[in-house]
């Protein structure tokens, strides 16, 4: 098995992934688009959940925080197991580079700090159907927490790449992600939280 290989990070510039201009455009997004989109969807789900279900306010709150917690685990797992998959075939190597390797090569490319909205909307729609099938009306509390967790992850990921670290307890997020990009790609897979890195012993 081979670990993903990364060229030295370039702090300027970008890279074209597709010759087709439409496909290339779809790989890019302004960070405000997906954050606004998923915060709006979360608010809408909670609103319709209060109309269409008999869930109590405390249930919405509890399910929301469960969704946040579950997302933090999904964030860590997808980053570690999918984005940093072992490229043991040429096809997997190309897929890994397109999904994530290009971000490691051009970590300051602000247009590629979030999954394109069309793809993330498709995935979230599939998850919405799956969660409703699994948990019924509880989905109206759980999915908003999950999607808000994703929006928070996007905000943190953008911030650590675009801004200087703050002089408070959040500085650890900047440090960990910097180590992940510039020193050790096999550490610090959690972006919005170091929790699962601590659990699975991948803290720097």
N, C-alpha and C positions, 0 to 999 in steps of 0.2 A: 504494500500500500504506500502511496505517496502523499505527503502533506502538500497543501496548496503552496505554490511558490509565488512570491510577490517581488516585483521590482522595487527599487528604492522609491519611496513616496516623492511625488512631484507636487510642490505646494502652489504651483501655478498651472493654468491651462486646463484642457479637457481632452476627451477622446471621442471620436465618432465610433459608434458601435454598429450602425446599420447604414448601408448605402441608400436605402429607401428613405427619403426625407420625412415621410409620415411616421414610419416606425421609429426613426431617430428622434423625432419630436415627442413621441409617446414615452420615451425613456427619461424625459426631463419634466420637472415641475417646480414651481415656486412653492416654498415650504408652507406658505399661508393657505394654499389651496387645500391640501389634504387635512391640515389641522382644523380649518374652519368646517370642512365637509364632515369630519367625523364627530366633532363637537355638536354640530347641528343635527346629525343623525341620532346621536345619543339623547339629545334633548327631545327630539321628536318621538323616539321610542318611549321615553319616560312619560311624555304627555299622553300618547295614545294608550300606554299601559294603564294610566289612571282612569281612562275612559272605558277601555275594553275589558279590564280585568277587575277582580275583587281584591287585589293585593293591598295590604295595609302599608302605610308610609314606612314603618320600621322594616318591612320586608324589602321594599325598594332600596332602602339604605343598606341593609345587610347584603343583598344580592349585588348591589353596585360595588361594594368593597371586595366581595368574593371575586367579581369579574376583574377588578384591578389586580388582585393577587394572582389570579390564574394567568392574566396577560403577562405579568412579570416573569412567570415560569416559561411561557410560550416564547417571549422575547429572547430569553437566554438560550432556550433549546434550539430555536430556529437559527439564531446567530451561530451557535456552536456546531450544530449537526447538519444544517442545510447550507448556510452561507459559507461555512468553512468545511464543506464536504471533502472527502479524499478524492482527488481527481485521478482515479485509477483507469480511466478510459479517456480518449481524446474528446468525446462528446461531453463527458462530465466536466472535463477541464474547461471547455469552452463555456458550458453553462455556468460553472462556478465563477469564471471571470466576468461574464455578462451580468450576473446577479450581484456580485460583491467584489470580485477582484479589481474591477475598474475603480471602485471606490477607494480601495487601498492604494492604488496607483496614483489617483488624483483626489486625495481626501479633502481638498479645499474647494472642489467643484460644487458650488451651492445648488446647482440645478439637479444634482444627483444625490442629495442627502435624504431623499424620501422615495419610497416605492411610488411609481407613477399612479395617479388616482384611478385610472381605468382598471388597472390590475388589482389595486387594493380594494376598490369597490366590489369587484367580482368576488374576491376572496371573502370579504366581509358579508356579502349576500349569501354565499354558500354556508358560511358559519352561522348566519342568522337562521337559515332553514334548518341546519343541523341542530343548533341549540334549541330551537322551538320544538323539534321532533323529540329531543331528549328530555326537555324540562318544561314544555308547555308554556303557560303564562309567566313562569318565572324568568323566561328569556327577556321579558320587558324590563327587568331590573338588572339581570346579569350582563346582557350584551352592551348596554350603555357603559357599564363599568369597564368592560373589556375594551371597547372602542376608545373610551377616554384614556385608558392606559396606553393605547397605541398613540393617541394624539400627544400625550405627555412624553412618550418615548421620542416621537418626532421632534418635539420642541427641544428636548434635552440634547438629542443627537445634533440638531442644527446648531444649538448654542455652543456646544463644546468644539465644534469645527469653525464657527464663525466669530466667536467672541473670546476675549481674554478670560481666564478663570477668575471667579469672584473671590473675595477675601472672607469667606465664611465656610460653613461645613459642606457646602455643595462642591467645593474645590476638588474633593476626592473624585467626583465624576469626571472632571477634566483630566486629572492625573491618570486615572485608570484607563480612560479611552486613549489618551496619548501613548501610554505604554503599549496598549493593544496595537496601535497603528505603527509606532516607530521603534519599538523594542522587542515585543514578543507577541506574535499573532495568536499564540495558543493560550493566552491569559486574558482576563478581563472581558468576558463576552457580554456581561450585563452592562447596558448603557444607562438606563434610567435608574438602576439600583444595583449595588454590589451583593445583594442578598444571596442569589443563587451561585455566584462565584465563591462565596464563603461556604455555602453548603457543599458544593462539588469540588472544592479545593482548587479553583482556578484563579483565585486572587493573585495579583502580581506579588 
